[in-house]
Amino acid sequence: MSVESIHVEGRLYLSLEVVAELYEVKSVLLREAYDCGLLGTGVDHERTLCIAAVQLERVATIVQLHQGLGLGLEAITQRLG
């Protein structure tokens, strides 16, 4: 059974796979964005990386910049700081 969501200290976290499905992107893009520090601090739960649900707006921005404008993660990182 895969982890879809968990609560840690009252905050909702979603697995990268679930978030990727929501935004119709490959989870590898989100993993790379996470590794670049674009998605805040996540939690590793049962060998599944989860990000805070409050980061969903940030994910939407990253996806829009990547798919809509064709920017790579380096350019997105520079743009978003």
Backbone as a chain_set.jsonl record, in Angstrom:
{"seq": "MSVESIHVEGRLYLSLEVVAELYEVKSVLLREAYDCGLLGTGVDHERTLCIAAVQLERVATIVQLHQGLGLGLEAITQRLG", "coords": {"N": [[0.843, -1.178, 0.0], [0.659, 2.154, -0.906], [1.807, 5.321, 0.33], [-0.299, 8.052, 0.575], [-1.086, 10.38, 1.882], [-0.157, 12.071, 4.9], [-0.227, 13.191, 8.309], [1.733, 15.424, 10.082], [2.625, 16.811, 13.017], [0.231, 18.257, 12.961], [0.155, 19.204, 10.358], [-0.665, 18.721, 6.945], [0.719, 16.425, 4.711], [1.574, 15.413, 1.429], [2.248, 12.726, -0.793], [4.868, 12.772, -3.25], [4.161, 11.451, -5.562], [1.351, 11.516, -5.592], [0.928, 14.273, -5.754], [2.134, 14.745, -8.227], [0.356, 13.364, -9.888], [-1.928, 14.967, -9.515], [-1.162, 17.349, -10.781], [-0.536, 16.459, -13.234], [2.09, 15.768, -14.087], [5.388, 14.356, -14.37], [6.652, 12.521, -11.636], [9.363, 12.67, -11.262], [10.15, 15.234, -12.013], [9.11, 16.76, -9.917], [10.547, 15.652, -7.837], [13.135, 16.444, -8.498], [12.771, 19.207, -8.296], [12.255, 19.368, -5.588], [14.723, 18.469, -4.599], [16.258, 20.628, -5.381], [15.502, 22.452, -3.565], [13.14, 23.81, -3.865], [10.652, 23.123, -2.88], [10.347, 23.275, -0.16], [10.663, 21.83, 3.151], [10.39, 18.41, 3.365], [8.942, 15.247, 4.357], [10.056, 11.966, 5.006], [8.286, 9.185, 4.686], [7.727, 5.921, 5.315], [9.524, 5.228, 3.264], [8.695, 6.931, 1.266], [8.663, 10.042, -0.195], [7.218, 12.95, 1.039], [5.556, 16.061, 0.638], [4.701, 19.218, 2.114], [1.285, 20.142, 2.12], [0.746, 22.823, 1.907], [2.492, 23.693, 0.031], [1.421, 23.385, -2.462], [0.528, 25.487, -4.135], [2.95, 26.561, -4.852], [3.988, 24.387, -6.266], [2.228, 24.446, -8.45], [3.046, 26.835, -9.647], [5.688, 26.185, -10.357], [5.228, 24.094, -12.182], [3.799, 25.496, -14.146], [5.749, 27.354, -15.006], [7.643, 25.571, -15.973], [6.285, 23.919, -17.897], [4.654, 25.738, -19.327], [6.307, 27.954, -19.991], [8.621, 26.733, -20.639], [10.88, 26.647, -19.029], [13.828, 25.466, -17.397], [14.782, 23.719, -14.365], [16.897, 25.078, -13.135], [16.65, 27.717, -14.072], [14.108, 28.239, -13.066], [14.598, 28.057, -10.338], [16.28, 30.279, -10.007], [14.487, 32.293, -10.673], [12.438, 32.025, -8.751], [13.813, 32.069, -6.424]], "CA": [[0.0, 0.0, 0.0], [1.478, 3.355, -0.985], [1.423, 6.44, 1.176], [-0.849, 9.164, -0.192], [-1.011, 11.572, 2.725], [0.063, 11.869, 6.322], [-0.234, 14.405, 9.119], [2.866, 15.546, 10.982], [2.463, 17.997, 13.846], [-0.956, 18.985, 12.522], [0.263, 19.654, 8.96], [-0.915, 17.696, 5.942], [1.759, 16.165, 3.72], [1.149, 14.552, 0.329], [3.373, 12.094, -1.471], [5.2, 13.383, -4.536], [3.423, 10.761, -6.611], [-0.012, 12.048, -5.594], [1.007, 15.644, -6.265], [2.42, 14.628, -9.662], [-0.911, 13.002, -10.53], [-2.807, 16.14, -9.481], [-0.701, 18.352, -11.738], [-0.286, 15.751, -14.489], [3.51, 15.839, -14.423], [6.145, 13.209, -13.884], [7.13, 12.72, -10.271], [10.796, 12.983, -11.29], [10.258, 16.693, -12.046], [8.883, 17.245, -8.565], [11.675, 15.202, -7.011], [14.256, 17.335, -8.807], [12.428, 20.505, -7.714], [12.463, 19.204, -4.149], [16.167, 18.399, -4.38], [16.78, 21.987, -5.576], [15.042, 23.272, -2.45], [11.986, 24.61, -4.279], [9.391, 22.67, -2.279], [10.415, 23.291, 1.293], [11.093, 20.635, 3.873], [9.44, 17.308, 3.279], [9.134, 14.152, 5.301], [10.186, 10.642, 4.413], [7.383, 8.296, 5.416], [7.697, 4.584, 4.714], [10.335, 5.313, 2.045], [7.999, 7.784, 0.306], [8.862, 11.454, 0.099], [5.98, 13.72, 1.087], [5.744, 17.498, 0.802], [3.59, 19.873, 2.793], [0.192, 20.543, 1.234], [0.804, 24.276, 1.705], [3.385, 23.934, -1.097], [0.74, 23.094, -3.735], [0.54, 26.67, -4.989], [4.32, 26.631, -5.372], [4.064, 23.344, -7.293], [1.514, 24.956, -9.627], [3.915, 27.832, -10.276], [6.813, 25.463, -10.97], [4.706, 23.378, -13.356], [3.483, 26.501, -15.161], [7.003, 27.868, -15.55], [8.313, 24.496, -16.704], [5.535, 23.496, -19.082], [4.137, 26.873, -20.086], [7.374, 28.802, -20.511], [9.743, 25.896, -21.051], [12.053, 26.89, -18.201], [14.404, 24.365, -16.646], [14.752, 23.925, -12.922], [17.883, 26.083, -12.759], [16.027, 29.015, -14.328], [13.006, 28.385, -12.123], [15.21, 28.347, -9.039], [16.73, 31.674, -10.034], [13.316, 33.153, -10.719], [11.668, 31.936, -7.512], [14.7, 32.292, -5.276]], "C": [[0.885, 1.237, 0.0], [0.916, 4.447, -0.084], [0.888, 7.551, 0.282], [-0.757, 10.453, 0.601], [-0.775, 11.162, 4.163], [-0.061, 13.222, 7.019], [0.963, 14.351, 10.061], [2.723, 16.876, 11.704], [1.33, 18.897, 13.34], [-0.919, 19.486, 11.099], [0.062, 18.471, 8.015], [0.252, 17.633, 4.968], [1.219, 15.189, 2.693], [2.368, 13.954, -0.343], [3.616, 12.793, -2.812], [4.42, 12.742, -5.678], [1.993, 11.28, -6.721], [-0.024, 13.463, -6.174], [1.268, 15.632, -7.771], [1.15, 14.257, -10.432], [-1.845, 14.203, -10.609], [-2.451, 17.15, -10.571], [-0.327, 17.763, -13.09], [1.136, 15.982, -15.0], [4.186, 14.575, -13.911], [6.7, 13.514, -12.501], [8.608, 13.058, -10.229], [11.015, 14.497, -11.34], [10.093, 17.259, -10.645], [10.007, 16.829, -7.63], [12.884, 16.115, -7.242], [14.009, 18.73, -8.234], [12.633, 20.466, -6.203], [13.952, 19.21, -3.831], [16.839, 19.762, -4.55], [16.358, 22.926, -4.453], [13.814, 24.105, -2.757], [10.688, 24.257, -3.556], [9.449, 22.563, -0.763], [10.914, 21.984, 1.872], [10.003, 19.58, 3.779], [9.685, 16.317, 4.388], [9.221, 12.852, 4.516], [9.354, 9.694, 5.267], [7.286, 6.98, 4.672], [8.355, 4.588, 3.333], [9.645, 6.082, 0.925], [8.198, 9.227, 0.732], [7.533, 12.185, 0.009], [6.323, 15.191, 1.282], [4.503, 18.09, 1.457], [2.553, 20.34, 1.782], [0.194, 22.052, 0.978], [1.726, 24.648, 0.544], [2.697, 23.744, -2.452], [0.697, 24.303, -4.668], [1.916, 26.842, -5.633], [4.516, 25.589, -6.468], [3.392, 23.828, -8.571], [2.37, 25.971, -10.372], [5.077, 27.158, -11.0], [6.365, 24.759, -12.24], [4.402, 24.37, -14.477], [4.758, 27.051, -15.804], [7.711, 26.827, -16.402], [7.587, 24.146, -18.002], [5.11, 24.669, -19.955], [5.219, 27.721, -20.737], [8.613, 28.023, -20.938], [11.013, 26.103, -20.234], [12.518, 25.608, -17.524], [14.432, 24.709, -15.171], [15.78, 24.958, -12.457], [17.304, 27.478, -12.94], [14.866, 29.278, -13.37], [13.533, 28.719, -10.743], [15.674, 29.79, -8.957], [15.544, 32.635, -9.97], [12.578, 33.193, -9.386], [12.507, 32.183, -6.258], [14.609, 31.183, -4.341]], "O": [[1.78, 1.348, 0.837], [-0.277, 4.487, 0.216], [1.556, 7.949, -0.673], [-0.393, 11.497, 0.061], [-1.137, 10.065, 4.589], [-0.003, 14.269, 6.374], [1.178, 13.354, 10.75], [2.703, 17.936, 11.078], [1.455, 20.121, 13.298], [-1.868, 20.134, 10.657], [0.556, 17.37, 8.259], [0.713, 18.657, 4.464], [0.496, 14.252, 3.032], [3.407, 14.605, -0.449], [2.694, 13.331, -3.425], [4.061, 13.412, -6.647], [1.482, 11.462, -7.826], [-0.883, 13.802, -6.987], [0.683, 16.426, -8.507], [0.906, 14.789, -11.516], [-2.479, 14.436, -11.637], [-3.333, 17.731, -11.203], [0.139, 18.473, -13.981], [1.359, 16.335, -16.158], [3.617, 13.826, -13.116], [7.157, 14.625, -12.231], [9.072, 13.669, -9.267], [11.981, 14.991, -10.76], [10.85, 18.138, -10.232], [10.375, 17.581, -6.727], [13.568, 16.505, -6.295], [14.939, 19.367, -7.739], [13.129, 21.426, -5.614], [14.389, 19.882, -2.897], [17.873, 20.025, -3.935], [16.808, 24.07, -4.398], [13.474, 25.012, -1.997], [9.723, 25.019, -3.618], [8.667, 21.828, -0.161], [11.504, 21.153, 1.181], [8.839, 19.841, 4.082], [10.535, 16.528, 5.253], [8.548, 12.669, 3.501], [9.68, 9.436, 6.426], [6.819, 6.931, 3.534], [7.824, 4.034, 2.371], [9.98, 5.901, -0.245], [7.933, 9.59, 1.878], [6.809, 12.055, -0.977], [7.264, 15.528, 2.001], [3.406, 17.539, 1.366], [2.894, 20.868, 0.723], [-0.3, 22.506, -0.054], [1.739, 25.803, 0.118], [3.334, 23.925, -3.49], [0.821, 24.142, -5.882], [2.03, 27.218, -6.8], [5.141, 25.875, -7.489], [3.93, 23.638, -9.662], [2.412, 25.962, -11.603], [5.406, 27.523, -12.128], [7.05, 24.821, -13.261], [4.716, 24.106, -15.638], [4.824, 27.192, -17.025], [8.307, 27.155, -17.428], [8.197, 24.085, -19.07], [5.197, 24.601, -21.181], [5.08, 28.154, -21.881], [9.539, 28.583, -21.525], [12.106, 25.771, -20.693], [11.706, 24.771, -17.129], [14.145, 25.839, -14.775], [15.541, 25.648, -11.466], [17.448, 28.329, -12.062], [14.668, 30.406, -12.919], [12.977, 29.573, -10.053], [15.477, 30.449, -7.937], [15.599, 33.662, -9.293], [12.144, 34.256, -8.94], [11.979, 32.467, -5.183], [15.283, 31.188, -3.311]]}, "num_chains": 1, "name": "protein.A"}
